[in-house]
């Protein structure tokens, strides 16, 4: 029996050695419990058997070992969390750190990268050419300029507004001959013999929508639709309202025609982004009048002036003609 008790104590001592100095104290506490004498209710000492003392010592030792292990695990966990917190703080402060790996923690911290706000508002000053084709009419503009502003509604759709101005000169060859009683020597002396020159001014306001086929790309082709209001003005270059030319009661020199009408537009083109803020826009547009001309005004009654008659017919033809334009503009994004 003594031999077995001795071997048991040696085994318990070998289990406690890895716990270092503080675990040794636990063993001494357990050993003290072996020599503790219990007393009964009358105050008399009650002797315990050796097996009871060994069982109590083993139970006490188990409790102390479990407490020591829990303490070590908690210390290790706190040390790992402290290390992870320091490394994350260093990353936020811009310092270089080693990659964190094989670190177990009760809490996983995920930091999402901050996404920059996309520039979705664009201003597009543009320039191009305008060609007008109608019944017995073909005109090409000298200058066609404009500016557009648009904003993205989502990744594919955008909406905007545009202003356009075009100006061109037209030679009215029809004013040469045809009316002998009107186109006489005095007429040609005042206005020349090669036909009178017309000036056409065009202004348009339009709202439009675009569909971009590709999102978040440097090259973004699109198609679009627009609805606008056009204002046109026609007059002869040799206008002389202060002292017009008269022939047989007909006055010549103060002819003018103005009108307003609605038009629809279809477009196709592409947006090329050089940087986040600068790009290039190129598009082809076709427009056509949708309504009859409103507020049409003639400066001279056609019955008394054949040239005013011709001016009115040209204006009506332009109002129902097809407008083809090719434009290119700088894109500035905000």
TIDRENDREN-604008 format. One record per residue: residue in three letters; y, z, x of N, C-alpha, C in turn. Coordinates in steps of 0.02 Angstrom, whole numbers, padded with zeros to 5 digits, always signed. Layout:
<recs>
AlaYZXYZXYZX ...
</recs>
This chain:
<recs>
Unk-00060+00000+00042+00000+00000+00000+00062+00000+00043 Unk+00063+00041+00095+00121+00044+00139+00130-00024+00174 Unk+00074-00056+00192+00079-00120+00226+00109-00172+00179 Unk+00088-00172+00118+00116-00220+00070+00189-00209+00059 Unk+00211-00146+00053+00281-00130+00044+00322-00153+00102 Unk+00297-00145+00162+00332-00166+00222+00341-00242+00223 Unk+00290-00280+00204+00295-00353+00203+00345-00376+00150 Unk+00347-00341+00093+00395-00359+00040+00466-00349+00063 Unk+00479-00295+00099+00547-00282+00124+00568-00333+00175 Unk+00520-00355+00218+00536-00407+00268+00554-00473+00232 Unk+00518-00492+00178+00532-00554+00141+00599-00551+00109 Unk+00617-00492+00079+00683-00486+00047+00738-00491+00099 Unk+00726-00464+00158+00777-00467+00211+00788-00539+00233 Unk+00737-00580+00238+00744-00650+00258+00781-00691+00206 Unk+00777-00672+00142+00813-00708+00089+00887-00693+00093 Unk+00905-00636+00116+00975-00614+00115+01012-00637+00177 Unk+00978-00654+00232+01012-00671+00295+01061-00728+00288 Unk+01048-00784+00250+01097-00839+00245+01161-00818+00212 Unk+01165-00763+00177+01226-00742+00143+01274-00707+00190 Unk+01258-00700+00255+01301-00673+00307+01317-00600+00294 Unk+01376-00575+00318+01390-00503+00321+01393-00471+00253 Unk+01427-00503+00205+01436-00470+00140+01371-00466+00101 Unk+01325-00514+00113+01260-00510+00081+01219-00453+00109 Unk+01229-00436+00174+01193-00380+00205+01210-00315+00171 Unk+01273-00308+00150+01294-00249+00114+01256-00242+00049 Unk+01244-00300+00016+01207-00298-00047+01137-00270-00036 Unk+01105-00290+00021+01039-00266+00036+01038-00191+00047 Unk+01090-00165+00081+01093-00093+00094+01100-00054+00029 Unk+01138-00083-00019+01145-00050-00083+01079-00047-00120 Unk+01040-00102-00113+00975-00103-00145+00927-00053-00114 Unk+00931-00047-00047+00888+00001-00012+00905+00072-00030 Unk+00970+00086-00040+00990+00154-00060+00959+00173-00126 Unk+00951+00123-00169+00924+00139-00235+00851+00161-00230 Unk+00817+00146-00175+00748+00166-00167+00741+00241-00158 Unk+00792+00272-00126+00789+00344-00111+00824+00386-00163 Unk+00846+00355-00216+00882+00392-00267+00833+00429-00312 Unk+00843+00493-00318+00799+00536-00359+00827+00541-00429 Unk+00789+00522-00480+00810+00529-00549+00795+00600-00574 Unk+00832+00622-00623+00824+00688-00653+00810+00680-00727 Unk+00767+00727-00754+00754+00723-00826+00808+00758-00864 Unk+00799+00766-00931+00852+00793-00973+00864+00867-00961 Unk+00813+00902-00934+00820+00974-00920+00849+00988-00851 Unk+00865+00937-00814+00894+00946-00748+00843+00949-00693 Unk+00781+00938-00710+00729+00940-00659+00722+00870-00630 Unk+00710+00867-00566+00701+00804-00532+00637+00771-00556 Unk+00644+00705-00570+00586+00666-00592+00570+00616-00539 Unk+00514+00622-00510+00494+00578-00457+00469+00512-00486 Unk+00495+00456-00457+00472+00390-00477+00418+00367-00429 Unk+00376+00325-00455+00324+00297-00411+00356+00246-00365 Unk+00323+00231-00312+00349+00183-00263+00355+00114-00293 Unk+00308+00096-00337+00312+00030-00368+00373+00023-00413 Unk+00391+00078-00448+00452+00076-00489+00513+00068-00446 Unk+00515+00104-00391+00573+00099-00346+00580+00028-00319 Unk+00524-00002-00300+00526-00070-00273+00550-00120-00327 Unk+00526-00112-00388+00546-00157-00442+00620-00152-00456 Unk+00647-00090-00456+00719-00082-00468+00759-00112-00411 Unk+00736-00103-00350+00772-00130-00292+00773-00206-00294 Unk+00716-00236-00313+00713-00309-00317+00760-00336-00371 Unk+00762-00302-00429+00806-00324-00483+00879-00318-00463 Unk+00897-00264-00430+00966-00255-00406+00984-00308-00355 Unk+00937-00324-00311+00949-00374-00259+00960-00443-00290 Unk+00921-00458-00342+00930-00523-00377+01000-00529-00406 Unk+01023-00476-00438+01090-00478-00468+01143-00488-00414 Unk+01137-00453-00358+01187-00459-00305+01186-00528-00274 Unk+01125-00556-00264+01120-00624-00235+01152-00675-00281 Unk+01138-00671-00347+01167-00718-00395+01243-00713-00396 Unk+01270-00652-00393+01343-00644-00390+01371-00676-00328 Unk+01337-00667-00271+01362-00696-00208+01361-00772-00210 Unk+01306-00800-00239+01302-00874-00243+01356-00901-00288 Unk+01368-00869-00346+01421-00892-00392+01489-00890-00358 Unk+01500-00839-00318+01564-00833-00282+01573-00890-00233 Unk+01520-00906-00195+01524-00960-00146+01535-01028-00180 Unk+01500-01041-00236+01509-01105-00272+01580-01112-00297 Unk+01608-01057-00324+01676-01059-00350+01726-01072-00294 Unk+01715-01040-00236+01760-01050-00179+01757-01124-00156 Unk+01696-01153-00154+01689-01223-00134+01724-01270-00183 Unk+01716-01256-00248+01748-01299-00299+01824-01296-00293 Unk+01852-01235-00285+01924-01229-00278+01949-01264-00216 Unk+01911-01261-00161+01931-01294-00099+01933-01370-00108 Unk+01882-01398-00144+01881-01470-00156+01939-01492-00200 Unk+01954-01454-00252+02011-01470-00296+02077-01467-00258 Unk+02083-01418-00214+02144-01413-00174+02152-01473-00128 Unk+02096-01495-00097+02098-01553-00053+02117-01616-00091 Unk+02086-01626-00150+02102-01685-00190+02175-01684-00213 Unk+02201-01626-00232+02271-01621-00253+02318-01637-00197 Unk+02303-01615-00136+02346-01630-00079+02346-01704-00063 Unk+02287-01737-00068+02284-01808-00053+02322-01849-00105 Unk+02316-01831-00169+02354-01866-00221+02429-01856-00212 Unk+02450-01796-00194+02521-01784-00183+02547-01826-00125 Unk+02506-01833-00072+02526-01874-00015+02533-01947-00035 Unk+02488-01971-00079+02492-02041-00102+02556-02052-00142 Unk+02574-02005-00185+02636-02012-00224+02697-02012-00180 Unk+02694-01976-00125+02752-01972-00079+02754-02029-00030 Unk+02708-02078-00035+02710-02137+00008+02675-02127+00075 Unk+02640-02074+00083+02607-02062+00146+02538-02094+00145 Unk+02514-02118+00203+02448-02149+00208+02395-02095+00212 Unk+02343-02103+00174+02289-02054+00174+02223-02090+00177 Unk+02171-02055+00199+02104-02083+00199+02080-02090+00128 Unk+02036-02137+00118+02009-02148+00051+01969-02087+00030 Unk+01981-02065-00031+01946-02006-00057+01878-02029-00083 Unk+01825-01998-00057+01758-02017-00078+01714-01956-00081 Unk+01663-01961-00125+01613-01909-00132+01644-01840-00145 Unk+01695-01839-00185+01727-01775-00203+01711-01761-00276 Unk+01677-01706-00288+01660-01687-00356+01710-01637-00381 Unk+01733-01648-00441+01783-01604-00470+01772-01602-00545 Unk+01791-01547-00576+01784-01541-00648+01835-01583-00685 Unk+01888-01607-00652+01940-01647-00683+01950-01711-00643 Unk+01949-01770-00675+01960-01833-00643+02029-01858-00662 Unk+02072-01871-00611+02140-01892-00623+02145-01967-00611 Unk+02166-02006-00661+02174-02078-00654+02248-02095-00663 Unk+02276-02128-00614+02347-02147-00616+02352-02222-00627 Unk+02378-02243-00684+02385-02314-00701+02447-02341-00667 Unk+02443-02402-00638+02502-02432-00607+02555-02447-00658 Unk+02618-02438-00640+02673-02450-00686+02686-02524-00691 Unk+02684-02551-00751+02694-02622-00762+02767-02637-00773 Unk+02793-02686-00734+02863-02705-00740+02875-02743-00805 Unk+02934-02732-00833+02953-02767-00895+02963-02841-00880 Unk+02933-02883-00921+02938-02955-00911+03005-02980-00936 Unk+03032-03030-00900+03095-03059-00919+03082-03112-00973 Unk+03104-03098-01033+03086-03140-01090+03146-03176-01121 Unk+03207-03166-01094+03267-03199-01121+03291-03250-01071 Unk+03304-03312-01094+03321-03367-01049+03385-03402-01072 Unk+03427-03420-01024+03485-03463-01035+03473-03528-00998 Unk+03483-03585-01033+03465-03650-01004+03523-03699-01012 Unk+03569-03704-00963+03618-03759-00964+03582-03823-00944 Unk+03597-03878-00979+03559-03939-00967+03603-04001-00972 Unk+03577-04055-00944+03611-04120-00944+03558-04174-00952 Unk+03578-04231-00983+03528-04283-00993+03559-04346-01019 Unk+03516-04389-01046+03538-04452-01074+03518-04455-01147 Unk+03558-04490-01188+03545-04495-01260+03546-04569-01280 Unk+03496-04589-01317+03491-04657-01341+03485-04655-01417 Unk+03527-04695-01451+03529-04697-01524+03506-04766-01547 Unk+03456-04767-01591+03430-04831-01615+03426-04829-01691 Unk+03464-04876-01721+03465-04882-01794+03462-04954-01815 Unk+03479-04966-01878+03478-05034-01904+03533-05074-01872 Unk+03513-05126-01835+03560-05169-01799+03605-05129-01753 Unk+03577-05076-01722+03618-05032-01681+03576-05002-01625 Unk+03602-05009-01563+03573-04976-01505+03630-04951-01461 Unk+03632-04885-01450+03686-04854-01411+03655-04807-01360 Unk+03682-04807-01299+03661-04760-01248+03722-04721-01224 Unk+03714-04656-01220+03772-04613-01206+03792-04615-01133 Unk+03857-04603-01121+03882-04594-01053+03866-04524-01027 Unk+03871-04475-01071+03859-04406-01052+03826-04368-01109 Unk+03778-04327-01093+03744-04286-01143+03731-04218-01112 Unk+03769-04168-01132+03762-04102-01103+03749-04051-01158 Unk+03729-03992-01138+03717-03940-01187+03696-03876-01154 Unk+03686-03825-01194+03661-03760-01171+03616-03731-01224 Unk+03563-03700-01202+03515-03669-01248+03502-03598-01226 Unk+03489-03555-01275+03468-03486-01261+03406-03474-01303 Unk+03356-03442-01272+03294-03430-01308+03263-03364-01285 Unk+03219-03338-01327+03186-03274-01312+03114-03279-01334 Unk+03069-03249-01295+02998-03248-01312+02985-03201-01370 Unk+02948-03224-01419+02925-03181-01474+02860-03146-01455 Unk+02817-03182-01419+02755-03154-01391+02736-03197-01332 Unk+02672-03195-01312+02652-03231-01252+02652-03306-01260 Unk+02653-03332-01321+02650-03404-01333+02711-03432-01369 Unk+02742-03394-01414+02796-03420-01455+02864-03395-01430 Unk+02914-03441-01435+02983-03424-01419+03028-03455-01472 Unk+03086-03425-01481+03136-03451-01529+03204-03451-01495 Unk+03244-03502-01512+03309-03506-01480+03358-03549-01520 Unk+03416-03558-01490+03469-03599-01519+03501-03641-01465 Unk+03529-03698-01484+03556-03744-01435+03620-03776-01462 Unk+03665-03793-01416+03725-03832-01431+03723-03894-01388 Unk+03739-03952-01418+03737-04016-01383+03801-04055-01394 Unk+03824-04086-01341+03883-04130-01346+03868-04195-01310 Unk+03883-04251-01344+03872-04317-01315+03933-04360-01330 Unk+03949-04404-01283+04005-04450-01292+03986-04518-01264 Unk+04007-04571-01298+03990-04638-01275+04042-04687-01301 Unk+04045-04744-01266+04090-04797-01286+04049-04858-01308 Unk+04075-04891-01361+04039-04948-01390+04089-05005-01398 Unk+04067-05065-01380+04109-05124-01391+04088-05157-01456 Unk+04134-05162-01503+04121-05190-01568+04131-05265-01566 Unk+04077-05301-01549+04083-05374-01544+04092-05407-01612 Unk+04075-05372-01665+04081-05400-01732+04154-05409-01753 Unk+04200-05376-01720+04270-05384-01739+04300-05448-01712 Unk+04261-05486-01674+04287-05549-01648+04266-05606-01694 Unk+04313-05631-01735+04300-05686-01780+04272-05662-01847 Unk+04262-05709-01891+04231-05693-01955+04280-05694-02012 Unk+04340-05668-02000+04392-05667-02052+04454-05702-02024 Unk+04461-05766-02040+04516-05804-02011+04583-05779-02034 Unk+04587-05755-02097+04651-05732-02122+04670-05665-02091 Unk+04621-05631-02059+04636-05566-02030+04635-05567-01954 Unk+04581-05595-01927+04574-05599-01854+04613-05661-01830 Unk+04678-05652-01823+04722-05706-01805+04749-05695-01734 Unk+04796-05737-01718+04827-05733-01651+04858-05664-01640 Unk+04892-05636-01691+04923-05571-01683+04871-05516-01671 Unk+04814-05522-01703+04761-05471-01693+04736-05473-01622 Unk+04719-05533-01597+04692-05538-01530+04744-05520-01477 Unk+04807-05532-01493+04860-05514-01446+04864-05438-01439 Unk+04853-05402-01493+04857-05329-01491+04792-05297-01465 Unk+04735-05325-01481+04672-05291-01467+04625-05330-01421 Unk+04646-05387-01397+04604-05425-01352+04556-05471-01389 Unk+04523-05514-01350+04480-05564-01380+04406-05551-01366 Unk+04389-05494-01337+04319-05478-01321+04291-05425-01367 Unk+04326-05406-01420+04302-05355-01465+04334-05288-01450 Unk+04345-05249-01503+04376-05183-01495+04325-05132-01470 Unk+04350-05085-01430+04306-05034-01402+04308-04971-01444 Unk+04249-04945-01460+04241-04884-01500+04224-04825-01455 Unk+04245-04765-01476+04224-04703-01445+04185-04662-01496 Unk+04125-04641-01476+04082-04601-01520+04073-04532-01489 Unk+04091-04480-01526+04082-04410-01505+04032-04377-01551 Unk+03986-04341-01521+03932-04309-01559+03925-04236-01538 Unk+03926-04190-01586+03914-04120-01574+03859-04095-01620 Unk+03815-04054-01594+03759-04029-01635+03742-03957-01620 Unk+03727-03920-01674+03702-03852-01669+03631-03851-01696 Unk+03586-03817-01661+03516-03820-01680+03482-03753-01668 Unk+03436-03735-01713+03390-03679-01700+03320-03710-01694 Unk+03280-03681-01649+03215-03712-01635+03164-03658-01618 Unk+03101-03678-01622+03046-03635-01600+03002-03676-01554 Unk+02972-03641-01505+02927-03674-01456+02860-03638-01455 Unk+02809-03678-01440+02742-03649-01427+02723-03666-01356 Unk+02715-03615-01314+02693-03624-01245+02617-03621-01242 Unk+02586-03672-01213+02513-03675-01211+02484-03625-01161 Unk+02520-03611-01107+02496-03566-01055+02542-03506-01050 Unk+02513-03447-01044+02553-03386-01038+02552-03361-00965 Unk+02608-03330-00945+02613-03298-00880+02592-03345-00823 Unk+02621-03405-00823+02606-03454-00772+02671-03485-00746 Unk+02668-03513-00685+02727-03546-00658+02740-03612-00694 Unk+02689-03644-00721+02697-03706-00758+02675-03694-00830 Unk+02723-03703-00877+02709-03687-00947+02730-03746-00992 Unk+02685-03791-01007+02701-03846-01054+02710-03819-01125 Unk+02750-03854-01165+02764-03831-01233+02777-03889-01280 Unk+02773-03874-01344+02796-03919-01398+02840-03876-01443 Unk+02884-03910-01483+02929-03872-01525+02957-03912-01583 Unk+02987-03875-01630+03020-03904-01688+03090-03873-01694 Unk+03137-03914-01718+03206-03889-01726+03238-03915-01789 Unk+03289-03878-01811+03329-03898-01870+03401-03886-01852 Unk+03443-03938-01862+03512-03932-01839+03562-03965-01885 Unk+03625-03956-01867+03681-03985-01904+03723-04025-01853 Unk+03733-04089-01868+03770-04134-01822+03838-04153-01851 Unk+03886-04158-01807+03954-04181-01825+03970-04241-01781 Unk+03987-04298-01813+04003-04358-01775+04074-04382-01790 Unk+04101-04417-01741+04169-04445-01748+04171-04513-01714 Unk+04196-04563-01751+04203-04631-01725+04276-04653-01731 Unk+04301-04684-01678+04369-04713-01681+04376-04766-01628 Unk+04421-04813-01640+04435-04865-01591+04479-04839-01535 Unk+04466-04862-01474+04506-04840-01417+04578-04863-01424 Unk+04590-04921-01453+04657-04949-01459+04692-04924-01522 Unk+04674-04865-01544+04705-04838-01604+04780-04830-01593 Unk+04819-04851-01642+04892-04849-01636+04921-04831-01704 Unk+04911-04769-01724+04932-04748-01791+05008-04748-01798 Unk+05045-04738-01745+05119-04733-01751+05150-04801-01766 Unk+05121-04855-01738+05148-04921-01752+05090-04970-01757 Unk+05052-04969-01813+04993-05012-01820+05013-05086-01827 Unk+04964-05128-01816+04973-05200-01824+04963-05217-01898 Unk+05008-05256-01925+05003-05277-01995+04993-05352-01999 Unk+04951-05371-02047+04944-05442-02062+04928-05450-02136 Unk+04971-05483-02171+04962-05495-02243+04948-05430-02281 Unk+04984-05377-02264+04977-05313-02298+04921-05270-02270 Unk+04882-05294-02222+04828-05255-02191+04853-05222-02127 Unk+04842-05157-02122+04861-05121-02061+04800-05109-02017 Unk+04809-05119-01952+04755-05112-01903+04779-05067-01847 Unk+04736-05019-01826+04754-04977-01769+04743-04903-01781 Unk+04735-04882-01843+04727-04810-01857+04659-04796-01889 Unk+04608-04836-01874+04542-04827-01904+04505-04767-01872 Unk+04472-04729-01915+04434-04671-01891+04382-04653-01943 Unk+04325-04626-01920+04271-04606-01965+04240-04542-01940 Unk+04229-04492-01985+04198-04429-01967+04148-04410-02022 Unk+04094-04377-02002+04046-04354-02051+04003-04298-02021 Unk+03969-04262-02067+03924-04208-02048+03858-04218-02085 Unk+03801-04205-02050+03736-04213-02081+03685-04169-02046 Unk+03631-04152-02082+03577-04111-02055+03525-04157-02023 Unk+03492-04131-01971+03442-04170-01935+03383-04126-01915 Unk+03325-04157-01910+03265-04123-01885+03246-04149-01817 Unk+03214-04107-01776+03197-04124-01707+03126-04104-01692 Unk+03091-04147-01654+03027-04130-01624+03036-04137-01548 Unk+03001-04095-01510+03012-04095-01437+02947-04080-01401 Unk+02945-04100-01338+02889-04084-01294+02916-04081-01223 Unk+02890-04035-01184+02915-04028-01116+02877-03975-01078 Unk+02909-03950-01025+02877-03899-00983+02930-03855-00952 Unk+02911-03792-00942+02952-03743-00906+02917-03729-00840 Unk+02954-03737-00785+02927-03723-00718+02965-03663-00689 Unk+02929-03609-00675+02959-03549-00648+02955-03549-00572 Unk+03012-03551-00538+03013-03545-00466+03006-03472-00445 Unk+03042-03428-00478+03038-03356-00468+03037-03323-00537 Unk+03039-03257-00539+03042-03222-00604+03107-03235-00640 Unk+03160-03254-00603+03227-03261-00633+03253-03332-00636 Unk+03223-03378-00599+03250-03446-00594+03193-03496-00605 Unk+03210-03549-00643+03160-03601-00655+03193-03666-00676 Unk+03153-03713-00699+03176-03779-00720+03144-03796-00787 Unk+03185-03823-00832+03161-03844-00898+03173-03919-00905 Unk+03122-03955-00926+03128-04027-00939+03095-04041-01006 Unk+03129-04081-01048+03100-04096-01114+03122-04164-01139 Unk+03083-04191-01184+03098-04253-01220+03104-04235-01293 Unk+03157-04260-01326+03170-04243-01396+03182-04306-01437 Unk+03160-04302-01499+03176-04355-01548+03204-04322-01611 Unk+03263-04344-01633+03295-04316-01692+03310-04371-01742 Unk+03314-04351-01805+03331-04399-01858+03365-04361-01915 Unk+03414-04394-01946+03450-04364-02001+03405-04350-02060 Unk+03414-04293-02091+03373-04274-02148+03411-04278-02214 Unk+03477-04279-02211+03518-04281-02272+03569-04338-02267 Unk+03598-04355-02323+03653-04403-02323+03713-04370-02290 Unk+03759-04410-02267+03816-04384-02231+03864-04347-02278 Unk+03881-04286-02257+03925-04244-02297+03996-04247-02268 Unk+04045-04240-02311+04116-04240-02290+04134-04300-02249 Unk+04108-04359-02267+04126-04420-02232+04200-04436-02246 Unk+04237-04449-02193+04309-04460-02199+04328-04524-02162 Unk+04366-04567-02195+04392-04628-02164+04468-04624-02164 Unk+04497-04642-02106+04569-04637-02099+04606-04695-02133 Unk+04570-04748-02149+04601-04807-02179+04553-04836-02231 Unk+04579-04858-02287+04537-04886-02338+04509-04953-02316 Unk+04444-04961-02322+04411-05022-02299+04432-05084-02336 Unk+04454-05077-02398+04473-05135-02436+04533-05171-02404 Unk+04575-05131-02372+04635-05161-02341+04625-05174-02267 Unk+04568-05152-02239+04558-05159-02167+04485-05175-02152 Unk+04470-05236-02133+04400-05254-02116+04371-05213-02058 Unk+04412-05193-02011+04387-05152-01955+04365-05083-01978 Unk+04400-05055-02027+04380-04990-02055+04313-04998-02092 Unk+04305-05055-02124+04241-05068-02157+04184-05067-02105 Unk+04196-05100-02050+04145-05102-01998+04133-05032-01969 Unk+04185-04994-01961+04179-04926-01934+04137-04883-01982 Unk+04147-04890-02046+04108-04852-02095+04034-04871-02092 Unk+04020-04936-02085+03951-04959-02082+03917-04933-02019 Unk+03952-04934-01963+03924-04908-01901+03909-04833-01907 Unk+03956-04796-01937+03946-04724-01946+03886-04709-01989 Unk+03878-04748-02045+03820-04738-02089+03755-04753-02052 Unk+03756-04805-02011+03696-04824-01974+03677-04770-01922 Unk+03727-04741-01890+03713-04687-01842+03684-04626-01877 Unk+03709-04610-01936+03685-04551-01972+03612-04555-01991 Unk+03586-04616-01999+03515-04624-02017+03473-04651-01959 Unk+03501-04651-01899+03466-04678-01841+03421-04626-01808 Unk+03379-04648-01762+03337-04604-01722+03373-04589-01656 Unk+03374-04525-01638+03406-04503-01576+03350-04485-01526 Unk+03350-04516-01468+03302-04501-01415+03341-04473-01355 Unk+03320-04414-01332+03355-04385-01275+03305-04358-01224 Unk+03324-04365-01161+03285-04338-01105+03331-04290-01068 Unk+03311-04226-01065+03354-04175-01038+03320-04136-00982 Unk+03361-04109-00938+03337-04067-00884+03388-04011-00873 Unk+03364-03951-00864+03411-03895-00857+03385-03839-00813 Unk+03431-03801-00786+03415-03742-00746+03401-03683-00792 Unk+03348-03646-00778+03329-03588-00818+03347-03525-00781 Unk+03386-03481-00815+03404-03416-00788+03375-03364-00836 Unk+03328-03324-00811+03292-03275-00853+03320-03205-00842 Unk+03320-03166-00896+03344-03097-00895+03289-03051-00921 
</recs>
